[in-house]
């Protein structure tokens, strides 16, 4: 997949969506079935496998990797819904489900379901998806406002083409709008039970994959993109190294300069550290899910720490290698400039931001309550 994704990465960036050829190749490779229940022909892949696959995709293109990670998470979330809803969603071969965890829309009860209105930004891959699992604030006069998760066909939503960004441009993370969209009650999940691993599917209840908590699973999945971008930067740097000199110095070969030795060694150490954190997070999720063990608050916060540390170390590694790549690396056909922008974008994500996750983990270590429900 990597050479193919490298080929289409400039096209994806220019057109702000993934190339159809890339989607077809990923479908042929079975990637869209990795988080589909086995009874629908899926693989129910564990998080470690998913994270490593997402990382490999990032070696070819960060936008493809990120969008695939979102599809992996949201397809897994679809498996939390009642079984009759899953029958509807997974009836589409190689179905692509995207989603938003931030409840920026509202809903009111109606006969047989709810009516949703509002807007979601950063809806990655939505134009090339079939379903959207979106968080909503349900305003119920009897119970008060509460967050819920909805499953909505993409055809029911309005697409707002506003994805003009500096990084992850190929992810097509446009905004979507719901205008009086009716969602049947079966396609509405209360977020409280979801965050306590109390899912609505009876047939998935015995699967270790569906015993895992939402946030640690999502965090472990997207960590793969950061890990893979760091690997991609190292490969891109060494591909251009032979024959390059350091301008305005006596070095006719950049490879001979002690500065280069220090740079590539430091970057490699940081890549190793990023891989450690990403793999520790995935291993924790898989092991506890397999054993059916409950999670402590510190374990949940540590997975978020691992995600933030993966992003931070990956960005540091890419920064070093990008700085060492010289003025010619700013041309759009040189991959490392795109890798730099993509990893910067990851580090600005609200859930992935390293500083936010460091603070959260530190609060828990100091015996304070977390200042977020996203654990």
C-alpha positions in Angstrom: 0.0 0.0 0.0 2.8 2.5 0.8 4.0 3.2 -2.7 0.5 3.6 -3.9 -0.4 6.0 -1.2 2.8 8.0 -1.8 1.8 8.2 -5.4 -1.6 9.6 -4.7 -0.7 11.8 -1.6 -0.1 15.0 -3.7 -3.5 14.4 -5.5 -5.3 13.9 -2.2 -3.7 17.1 -0.8 -4.7 19.1 -3.8 -8.2 17.8 -4.0 -8.8 17.6 -0.2 -10.0 14.0 -0.2 -8.6 10.6 -0.7 -8.1 9.2 -4.3 -10.7 6.6 -5.4 -7.7 4.4 -6.3 -6.5 4.4 -2.7 -10.0 3.6 -1.4 -10.3 0.7 -3.8 -6.9 -0.7 -2.9 -7.7 -0.5 0.9 -11.0 -2.2 0.3 -9.3 -5.0 -1.7 -6.8 -5.4 1.2 -9.6 -5.9 3.7 -8.8 -2.8 5.7 -12.4 -1.7 6.0 -13.4 -5.0 7.6 -10.8 -4.9 10.4 -13.2 -3.6 13.0 -16.4 -5.2 11.6 -17.9 -8.0 13.7 -17.0 -11.5 12.4 -20.7 -12.4 11.8 -20.7 -9.8 9.0 -17.5 -11.1 7.5 -15.2 -8.8 9.5 -12.0 -9.6 11.4 -12.6 -8.0 14.8 -8.9 -7.1 14.8 -7.3 -6.2 18.1 -6.1 -2.6 18.7 -2.4 -3.5 18.3 -3.0 -4.8 14.8 -5.1 -1.8 14.0 -2.5 0.7 15.3 0.3 -0.9 13.3 -1.8 -1.0 10.1 -2.6 2.7 10.6 1.1 3.4 11.1 2.0 1.6 7.9 -0.6 3.7 6.0 1.0 6.9 7.4 4.3 5.9 5.9 2.6 6.4 2.6 0.3 9.4 3.4 -0.8 10.9 6.7 -4.3 11.9 5.5 -5.0 8.4 4.4 -3.8 7.0 7.7 -5.8 9.5 9.8 -9.0 9.0 7.8 -8.6 5.2 8.1 -8.1 5.5 11.8 -11.4 7.5 12.1 -13.1 4.8 10.1 -11.7 2.1 12.3 -12.9 3.8 15.5 -16.3 4.7 14.2 -16.9 1.3 12.6 -16.1 -0.2 16.0 -18.5 2.2 17.7 -21.2 1.0 15.3 -20.8 -2.4 16.9 -22.1 -0.9 20.2 -25.5 -0.2 18.7 -28.4 -2.7 19.0 -27.9 -5.7 16.7 -30.8 -4.7 14.4 -29.0 -1.4 13.8 -25.8 -3.2 13.0 -27.7 -5.3 10.5 -28.6 -2.1 8.7 -25.1 -0.5 8.8 -23.1 -3.6 7.9 -25.4 -4.6 5.1 -23.1 -2.4 2.9 -20.0 -4.3 1.8 -16.8 -2.6 3.1 -18.9 0.0 4.8 -17.1 3.2 5.9 -18.4 4.8 9.1 -17.0 8.1 10.3 -17.9 10.0 13.5 -17.6 12.9 15.8 -17.3 12.6 19.6 -17.9 16.3 20.4 -21.6 16.9 20.9 -22.0 20.2 19.0 -25.5 19.5 17.8 -28.8 19.2 19.7 -31.8 17.0 19.6 -35.3 16.8 21.0 -37.5 13.8 21.6 -40.3 12.9 19.1 -42.5 9.9 18.5 -40.2 6.9 17.9 -36.9 8.7 18.1 -35.3 12.2 18.2 -35.0 15.1 15.8 -31.4 16.4 15.4 -30.3 19.9 14.4 -26.8 21.4 14.5 -23.3 21.3 13.0 -20.2 19.2 13.4 -16.8 20.4 12.3 -13.7 18.2 11.5 -15.8 15.4 10.2 -13.0 13.4 8.6 -13.8 11.3 5.6 -17.5 12.1 5.7 -17.8 12.7 1.9 -16.4 9.2 1.3 -18.4 7.5 4.1 -21.8 5.8 4.3 -22.7 6.4 8.0 -21.9 9.0 10.7 -21.8 8.2 14.4 -22.2 11.6 15.9 -22.5 12.9 19.5 -25.5 15.1 20.2 -27.0 16.8 23.3 -30.5 15.5 23.8 -32.7 18.1 25.4 -35.3 16.1 27.2 -37.8 18.1 29.3 -38.2 15.1 31.7 -34.5 14.0 32.2 -32.7 17.2 31.3 -29.9 17.6 28.8 -27.7 14.5 28.2 -25.1 13.5 25.6 -26.1 10.7 23.2 -24.5 9.0 20.3 -26.4 8.7 17.0 -26.0 6.7 13.8 -27.1 8.8 10.8 -26.8 7.9 7.1 -24.5 10.4 5.3 -27.3 11.1 2.8 -29.4 12.7 5.6 -26.7 15.3 6.3 -25.7 18.5 4.5 -22.0 18.7 3.6 -20.2 22.1 4.0 -17.0 22.2 2.0 -14.9 24.2 4.4 -11.7 22.0 4.7 -9.0 24.5 3.6 -6.1 23.8 5.9 -2.4 23.5 6.2 -2.3 19.9 7.3 -4.0 16.6 6.7 -5.7 18.2 3.7 -6.5 14.9 2.1 -8.6 13.8 5.0 -11.5 16.0 3.8 -12.5 16.8 7.3 -15.3 19.1 6.3 -18.3 20.2 8.4 -21.7 18.6 8.3 -25.1 20.0 9.2 -28.3 18.3 10.4 -31.5 20.0 9.7 -34.5 18.4 11.3 -33.0 14.9 10.9 -35.1 12.2 12.3 -33.1 9.4 14.1 -35.1 6.3 15.2 -34.7 5.5 18.9 -32.8 2.3 18.1 -30.0 4.4 16.6 -29.6 6.5 19.7 -27.2 5.5 22.5 -26.9 7.3 25.8 -23.2 8.3 26.3 -23.2 7.6 30.0 -23.4 3.8 29.6 -21.1 3.9 26.6 -18.4 5.6 28.7 -18.9 2.8 31.3 -18.5 0.1 28.6 -22.2 -0.7 28.8 -23.0 -1.3 25.1 -26.3 -2.2 23.6 -25.3 -5.1 21.3 -26.2 -8.5 22.6 -24.3 -10.5 20.0 -21.1 -8.6 20.5 -21.2 -8.8 24.3 -18.8 -11.8 24.6 -16.2 -10.4 22.2 -13.0 -9.0 23.8 -13.0 -6.3 21.1 -16.3 -5.0 22.5 -15.3 -5.1 26.2 -12.7 -2.3 25.6 -13.5 1.3 26.7 -14.2 4.0 24.1 -11.5 6.6 24.8 -8.5 4.2 25.3 -9.5 2.4 22.1 -9.7 5.6 20.1 -6.5 7.0 21.6 -4.6 3.8 20.8 -5.9 3.8 17.3 -5.0 7.3 16.3 -1.5 7.0 17.9 -0.6 4.8 14.9 -0.9 7.8 12.6 1.7 9.8 14.6 4.0 6.8 14.9 3.8 6.2 11.1 4.5 9.8 10.2 7.7 9.8 12.2 8.8 6.7 10.4 7.9 8.3 7.1 10.0 11.4 7.9 13.0 9.2 8.6 12.6 7.3 5.3 12.1 10.5 3.4 15.2 12.0 4.8 17.5 9.1 4.1 16.1 8.8 0.6 17.3 12.3 -0.2 20.6 12.1 1.8 22.9 10.5 -0.9 24.6 13.2 -2.9 23.3 16.1 -0.8 25.8 18.7 0.5 25.4 21.3 3.1 25.3 24.7 1.4 27.7 27.4 2.4 29.9 25.0 4.3 32.9 22.8 3.3 30.8 19.7 3.5 30.4 18.2 0.0 28.4 15.4 1.5 25.8 15.9 4.2 26.3 12.3 5.3 29.9 13.1 6.4 28.9 15.9 8.8 28.9 15.2 12.5 25.8 17.5 12.8 23.9 15.0 10.5 25.0 12.1 12.7 23.7 13.8 15.8 20.4 14.8 14.1 19.5 11.3 12.7 20.5 9.6 16.0 18.4 12.0 18.1 15.4 11.7 15.7 15.7 7.9 15.8 15.6 7.8 19.6 12.5 9.9 19.6 10.9 7.6 17.0 11.7 4.7 19.2 10.1 6.5 22.2 7.0 7.3 20.1 6.7 3.6 19.2 7.1 2.6 22.9 4.2 4.8 24.0 1.9 3.8 21.1 2.5 0.1 21.6 2.1 0.3 25.4 -1.3 1.9 25.0 -2.5 -0.7 22.5 -1.1 -3.6 24.6 -2.9 -2.3 27.6 -6.2 -2.0 25.8 -5.9 -5.5 24.3 -4.7 -7.3 27.4 -7.4 -5.8 29.7 -10.1 -6.5 27.1 -9.0 -10.1 26.6 -9.0 -10.6 30.4 -12.2 -8.8 31.0 -10.6 -6.6 33.6 -11.9 -3.3 34.9 -9.9 -0.1 34.4 -8.5 2.2 37.0 -8.6 5.9 36.6 -4.8 6.0 36.3 -4.8 3.4 33.6 -7.3 5.4 31.5 -5.3 8.6 32.0 -2.1 6.8 31.1 -3.4 5.7 27.8 -4.2 9.3 27.0 -0.7 10.2 28.2 0.8 7.6 25.9 -1.1 9.1 23.0 0.1 12.6 23.8 3.6 11.4 24.2 3.5 9.5 20.9 2.4 12.7 19.2 5.0 14.8 21.0 7.9 12.5 20.2 6.8 12.0 16.6 6.6 15.7 16.1 10.0 16.3 17.7 11.6 13.6 15.4 10.0 15.1 12.3 11.0 18.6 13.3 14.7 17.5 13.5 14.6 15.7 10.2 12.7 18.5 8.5 15.3 21.1 9.8 18.1 18.9 8.4 16.5 18.6 5.0 17.6 22.0 3.7 15.9 24.7 1.6 15.1 22.3 -1.3 12.7 20.4 1.0 10.1 23.2 0.8 9.1 22.2 -2.7 5.6 20.6 -2.8 6.9 17.4 -4.5 9.3 16.7 -1.5 7.3 14.6 1.0 8.9 15.8 4.2 7.2 19.2 4.1 3.8 17.5 4.0 4.8 15.1 6.8 5.8 18.1 8.9 2.5 19.9 8.4 0.5 16.7 9.0 2.2 15.8 12.3 1.8 19.4 13.4 -1.9 19.2 12.8 -2.1 16.0 14.9 -0.5 17.7 17.8 -3.1 20.5 17.7 -6.0 18.0 17.9 -8.0 18.7 21.1 -7.8 15.1 22.4 -4.3 14.4 21.2 -2.6 17.6 22.3 0.5 16.6 24.4 0.2 19.3 27.0 -3.5 18.5 27.7 -2.7 14.9 28.2 0.3 15.6 30.4 -1.8 17.8 32.7 -4.6 15.2 32.8 -2.2 12.4 33.9 -0.5 14.6 36.4 -3.8 15.5 38.0 -4.7 11.9 38.5 -1.2 11.1 39.9 -1.7 13.9 42.4 -5.0 12.4 43.6 -7.2 15.0 41.9 -10.3 14.3 39.9 -9.8 14.4 36.1 -11.1 17.6 34.4 -12.7 15.7 31.5 -15.3 13.0 30.9 -13.2 11.7 27.9 -11.4 8.9 29.7 
